[in-house]
Amino acid sequence: MYPNFYYIFQDWFGLELPGLKLINSFGFFVAISFVAANVVMTKELKRKFKLGILGAGEQVKVMKGMAMSQSDYIASGITGFIIGYKFLPLLFNFSLANDNPQSYILSLNGSFIYGIIGAALFVGINYWQDKKQRLPEPVEEIKTVDPSYHMGTITFAAFLGGLLGAKLFHILENLSDFYRDPWGNIISFSGLTFYGGLIVGGIAVLIVAKRKGIKTLHMLDVGGPAMMLSYGTGRIGCHVAGDGDWGIVNTLPKPGWMSFFPDWVWAYNYPNNVNRVCNPFMEGDAGYMQNIGCNFDQTPYLVASVFPTPMYEAFFGILLFFVLWMLRKKIKYAGILFGIYLMLSGTERFLIEKIRVNTLMDFMGMQVTQAEIISSSLFILGLFLVVYGLLKKIPVSNVGTTLE
């Protein structure tokens, strides 16, 4: 479909803007996912704070009118240098990036002169803003903030932990590919495992939240709906970019009840997919045994259509988010909402695995996928959390009423 925004503008508007190749479609929707999760979690933290279960707030000192520190200027100069070094040259010669912008971005290629210009520009802007806000005598103010004040730190922890976890679990699931091309697998923007991101990112968030005084069960309940929404929007990116998370080859006729849907909802061939794959057959498939050979440059699409599973997961992820969002005010005890999230998420993923391409593993004499093992475990963990919440009966409100 559209591995980057260049293909979107080319297809929709007939415009060829090479600079848009720098905007990766999957990365764009991942960013949207984090923004959406941030908005949802901020709203929930504020609501729970009003309900009186997250303490009385935190006292923070704010200095008004203080001059920027030397380290702030150094940081802005480094940021400006990197942007100038890497991106300003592309304004005048986009061929530097050719058809693989991410390789250029992650290489050492760039312009030292433009880097200096970028650094000077950033430092100059910061100096101008600094002079505007300075006071002859800085004033210290003490403000009471609710836990949502820390959402920037929490979101960054989720992003960093999620990215590392998603990449790590993908490598563990595909060790042969990693051994063949270690660096290529590490820097690739494709090949990210959702459950790896969920587990490692979730642990990172809980660690940061604990340090900020937010109790674990309440933080889990805050994160459940947000993670479901993030999953749904992220899967839109998988579908749009065609990152390989599609289903098995689908040769079945489209059911009659789907007649009013376009054909690609049932079976799709992912043209211009970001993985540059044209042979969708896996080992064991009839097509695989035929040893189908194809060249992506000549046939830039899958030679046999597959189930568009990312689109299905996006639909159910967003639908289940609304289910959790409606349930959050009806549940009386902490931990239960997150338990329901785990059960719904685990069930959805376990079922989609039946028509999804994945690497099989030997587990207790069975051929299963990594996601099937983890999704089953999460369902059991979710059931345990629901029972635990009902037994412990930790209230989700200390004020006796439910606030919007």
C-alpha positions in Angstrom: 0.0 0.0 0.0 1.8 3.1 1.3 5.1 2.4 3.0 5.6 6.2 3.3 3.7 9.4 2.6 5.2 9.7 -0.9 3.0 6.8 -2.1 -0.1 8.4 -0.5 0.3 11.7 -2.2 1.2 10.0 -5.5 -1.9 7.8 -5.4 -4.4 10.2 -4.0 -3.3 13.5 -5.5 -1.0 12.6 -8.4 1.8 14.5 -6.8 5.4 13.2 -6.7 7.1 14.8 -3.7 10.3 12.8 -2.9 10.8 14.5 0.5 7.7 12.7 1.7 9.6 9.4 1.6 11.1 10.4 4.9 7.6 10.1 6.6 7.3 6.4 7.3 3.6 5.4 7.4 4.0 2.8 10.1 6.0 5.2 12.2 3.4 7.9 11.7 0.6 5.7 13.1 2.8 4.5 15.9 3.2 8.2 16.9 -0.6 8.6 16.6 -0.9 5.6 18.9 1.3 7.1 21.6 -0.5 10.5 21.4 -3.9 8.7 21.7 -2.7 6.7 24.7 -1.3 9.8 26.3 -4.6 11.6 25.9 -6.6 8.7 27.3 -4.3 8.1 30.3 -4.1 11.8 31.1 -7.9 12.0 31.2 -8.1 8.8 33.4 -5.4 10.0 35.9 -7.2 13.3 36.3 -10.5 11.5 36.9 -9.0 9.1 39.4 -7.3 12.0 41.2 -10.7 13.7 41.6 -12.1 10.4 43.0 -9.5 10.7 45.7 -7.6 7.4 45.1 -4.3 8.9 43.9 -3.4 11.0 46.9 -3.5 14.7 47.6 -1.2 15.6 44.7 2.4 16.6 44.6 4.1 19.9 45.6 6.5 21.0 42.9 8.7 24.1 42.8 8.5 26.2 39.7 11.1 29.0 39.1 9.6 31.8 36.9 12.0 34.1 35.1 15.1 32.1 35.6 17.7 32.1 32.7 18.2 28.9 30.7 21.1 26.8 31.9 24.2 26.1 30.0 23.2 22.5 29.6 19.9 23.6 27.9 21.9 25.6 25.4 24.2 22.7 24.7 21.3 20.3 24.2 19.5 22.7 21.8 22.8 23.1 19.9 23.3 19.4 19.5 19.6 18.9 18.4 20.0 21.7 15.8 23.3 20.3 14.6 21.8 16.8 14.1 18.7 18.2 12.2 20.9 20.5 10.1 23.5 17.7 9.4 21.0 15.2 8.3 17.9 16.9 7.0 18.8 20.3 5.5 20.9 18.7 2.7 17.8 16.8 1.6 16.0 20.0 0.8 18.5 20.6 -2.0 19.4 17.1 -3.0 16.9 14.4 -2.0 18.8 11.8 -4.1 21.1 11.5 -1.1 18.5 9.2 0.5 17.7 7.4 -2.8 14.8 4.9 -2.2 15.9 3.9 1.3 15.6 7.0 3.5 16.0 5.1 6.8 19.5 3.8 5.7 20.6 7.4 5.1 19.1 8.7 8.4 20.9 5.9 10.4 24.2 6.4 8.5 27.0 8.9 9.2 26.3 10.8 5.9 25.4 14.4 6.1 26.7 18.0 5.8 28.9 19.5 8.5 28.2 23.1 7.2 24.4 22.6 7.4 24.9 21.1 10.9 26.6 24.3 12.1 23.8 26.4 10.6 21.2 24.2 12.3 23.0 24.4 15.7 23.3 28.2 15.4 19.7 28.6 14.5 18.4 26.5 17.4 20.7 28.2 19.9 19.7 31.6 18.6 15.9 30.9 18.9 16.4 29.6 22.4 18.4 32.7 23.4 15.6 34.9 22.0 12.9 33.0 23.9 15.1 33.0 27.0 15.6 36.7 27.0 11.8 37.3 26.7 10.9 35.2 29.8 13.7 36.3 32.1 12.9 38.4 35.2 15.4 40.7 37.1 14.8 38.5 40.1 13.5 34.9 39.5 10.4 34.0 41.5 9.9 30.6 43.1 6.3 29.3 43.1 5.0 26.1 44.6 2.2 24.3 42.7 0.1 21.3 43.5 0.0 18.9 40.6 -2.0 15.7 40.0 -0.3 12.5 38.7 -1.1 13.4 35.1 1.7 16.0 35.5 4.1 13.0 34.9 2.5 11.8 31.7 5.4 13.1 29.6 7.9 10.9 31.6 5.5 7.9 31.6 4.9 8.2 27.8 8.6 8.3 27.1 9.1 5.2 29.3 6.4 3.5 27.4 7.9 4.5 24.0 11.4 3.4 24.9 10.5 0.2 26.6 7.9 -0.7 24.0 10.3 -0.1 21.1 13.0 -2.2 22.8 10.6 -4.9 23.8 9.0 -5.1 20.4 12.3 -5.4 18.6 13.8 -7.9 21.1 10.8 -10.3 20.9 10.8 -10.1 17.1 14.5 -11.0 17.1 13.9 -13.9 19.5 11.1 -15.1 17.3 13.2 -14.9 14.1 16.8 -15.7 15.2 17.8 -17.1 11.8 17.0 -13.8 10.1 18.9 -11.9 12.9 22.0 -14.1 12.4 21.9 -13.5 8.7 21.7 -9.7 9.0 22.1 -8.5 12.6 22.4 -4.8 12.0 19.7 -4.7 9.3 17.3 -6.4 11.7 18.1 -4.0 14.5 17.7 -0.7 12.5 14.7 -1.9 10.4 11.4 -0.1 11.2 9.5 -3.3 10.3 9.6 -6.4 12.4 8.1 -5.3 15.7 6.3 -7.7 18.0 3.3 -6.3 19.8 3.5 -8.4 22.9 7.2 -7.6 23.3 6.3 -3.9 23.3 3.4 -4.5 25.7 5.4 -6.5 28.2 8.6 -4.4 28.3 6.8 -1.1 27.8 4.3 -2.0 30.5 7.0 -2.8 33.0 8.8 0.5 32.2 5.5 2.4 32.8 4.8 0.6 36.1 8.4 1.4 37.4 8.1 5.1 36.6 4.5 5.3 38.0 5.6 3.6 41.2 8.4 6.2 41.6 5.8 8.9 41.1 3.6 7.5 43.8 0.9 5.9 41.6 -0.2 2.5 42.9 0.3 -0.4 40.5 -3.3 -1.6 40.3 -4.7 1.9 39.6 -2.0 2.5 37.0 -2.9 -0.8 35.3 -6.5 0.2 35.2 -5.5 3.6 33.7 -3.4 1.8 31.1 -5.8 -0.9 29.9 -8.1 1.1 27.7 -5.2 3.2 26.5 -3.2 0.2 25.4 -6.2 -1.3 23.6 -6.7 2.0 21.6 -3.0 2.2 20.9 -3.0 -1.3 19.6 -5.9 -0.6 17.3 -4.4 2.6 15.8 -1.0 0.9 15.5 -2.5 -1.9 13.5 -3.8 0.7 11.0 -0.1 1.5 10.4 0.7 -2.1 9.9 -2.1 -2.4 7.3 -1.2 0.9 5.5 2.5 0.1 5.3 2.1 -3.6 4.6 4.8 -4.5 7.2 4.3 -8.3 6.9 1.8 -8.8 9.7 -0.8 -9.9 7.2 -2.6 -13.2 7.2 -2.2 -16.5 5.4 -3.0 -16.9 1.7 -6.8 -16.6 1.2 -8.2 -18.6 -1.7 -11.6 -18.9 -0.2 -14.6 -17.2 -2.0 -15.8 -14.1 -0.3 -18.8 -14.9 1.9 -22.2 -13.6 0.8 -22.7 -11.5 4.0 -19.6 -9.5 3.0 -20.8 -8.8 -0.5 -21.3 -5.0 0.2 -17.6 -4.7 1.3 -14.9 -4.2 -1.2 -12.9 -7.3 -2.2 -9.7 -6.2 -0.4 -11.5 -6.5 3.0 -11.6 -10.2 2.4 -8.4 -10.8 0.5 -5.6 -8.3 -0.3 -2.3 -8.3 -2.1 -0.6 -5.4 -0.3 1.0 -3.5 -3.3 4.2 -1.5 -2.5 4.4 -3.2 0.9 7.3 -1.8 3.0 8.9 -5.3 3.4 9.2 -5.5 -0.4 7.7 -9.0 -0.4 6.0 -10.6 -3.4 5.8 -14.3 -2.4 3.3 -14.6 0.5 3.6 -18.4 0.9 5.1 -20.0 4.0 6.8 -23.3 4.4 4.3 -26.0 4.3 1.9 -24.2 1.9 1.0 -25.7 -1.4 2.4 -22.5 -3.1 5.6 -22.8 -1.2 6.2 -26.3 -2.5 5.8 -24.9 -6.1 8.9 -22.7 -5.3 7.3 -19.6 -6.6 9.9 -17.0 -7.6 9.1 -13.4 -8.1 10.9 -10.1 -8.2 9.4 -7.2 -6.2 10.6 -4.6 -8.7 8.7 -6.3 -11.4 5.7 -7.4 -9.3 5.5 -5.0 -6.4 2.6 -6.8 -4.7 1.8 -10.3 -3.2 1.3 -12.8 -6.1 -1.5 -14.3 -4.0 -3.9 -12.3 -1.9 -3.9 -12.8 1.9 -6.3 -12.2 4.8 -5.8 -8.4 5.8 -5.4 -9.3 9.4 -4.0 -5.9 10.5 -7.2 -4.3 9.4 -9.3 -6.8 11.4 -7.1 -6.2 14.5 -7.4 -2.5 14.1 -11.2 -2.7 14.0 -11.5 -5.0 17.0 -8.8 -3.1 18.9 -10.7 0.2 18.6 -14.1 -1.5 19.2 -12.8 -3.1 22.4 -11.3 0.2 23.5 -14.9 1.7 23.6 -16.1 -1.4 25.5 -13.4 -0.8 28.2 -14.0 2.9 28.2 -17.7 2.4 29.0 -16.9 -0.2 31.6 -14.3 1.9 33.5 -16.9 3.8 35.5 -19.0 0.8 36.3 -16.3 -1.3 37.9 -16.0 -0.8 41.7 -12.6 -2.5 42.5 -9.1 -1.8 41.3 -7.4 -4.3 39.0 -10.5 -5.7 37.4 -10.6 -3.4 34.4 -7.0 -4.3 33.5 -7.9 -8.0 34.0 -10.7 -7.6 31.5 -8.4 -5.9 29.1 -5.9 -8.8 29.3 -8.7 -11.3 28.7 -10.2 -9.4 25.7 -6.8 -8.7 24.2 -5.6 -12.3 24.7 -8.8 -13.7 23.1 -8.7 -11.4 20.1 -5.0 -12.2 19.4 -5.4 -16.0 19.9 -8.2 -16.1 17.4 -6.5 -14.0 14.8 -3.5 -16.2 15.0 -5.5 -18.9 13.2 -5.4 -16.9 9.9 -2.2 -14.9 10.5 1.3 -15.5 9.3 3.7 -16.3 12.1 6.7 -18.4 13.0 5.8 -21.8 14.6 7.5 -23.0 17.7 7.7 -26.4 19.5 5.9 -26.1 22.8 5.1 -29.2 25.0 4.8 -31.3 21.9 2.6 -28.8 20.0 3.3 -26.5 17.1 2.2 -23.0 18.3 3.2 -19.4 17.7 4.9 -17.1 20.2 1.7 -14.9 20.2 -0.5 -17.9 21.0 1.6 -18.8 24.1 1.6 -15.2 25.3 -2.0 -14.5 24.5 -3.1 -17.6 26.4 -0.9 -16.6 29.3 -2.4 -13.1 29.3 -5.9 -14.4 29.4 -5.1 -16.6 32.4 -3.4 -13.6 34.1 -6.4 -11.4 33.3 -8.7 -14.0 34.9 -6.5 -14.1 38.0 -6.6 -10.2 38.2 -10.4 -10.2 38.0 -10.7 -12.8 40.8 -8.0 -11.0 42.8 -9.8 -7.7 42.4 -13.1 -9.2 43.6 -11.5 -10.7 46.6 -9.3 -7.7 47.7 -12.0 -5.2 47.0 -9.7 -2.2 46.7 -12.2 0.7 45.9 -11.7 2.8 42.8 -13.3 5.8 44.6 -12.9 7.5 48.0 -15.6 10.1 47.5 -18.7 7.9 47.2 -19.6 9.2 43.7 -18.4 8.6 40.2 -17.0 11.7 38.5 -16.8 12.4 34.8 
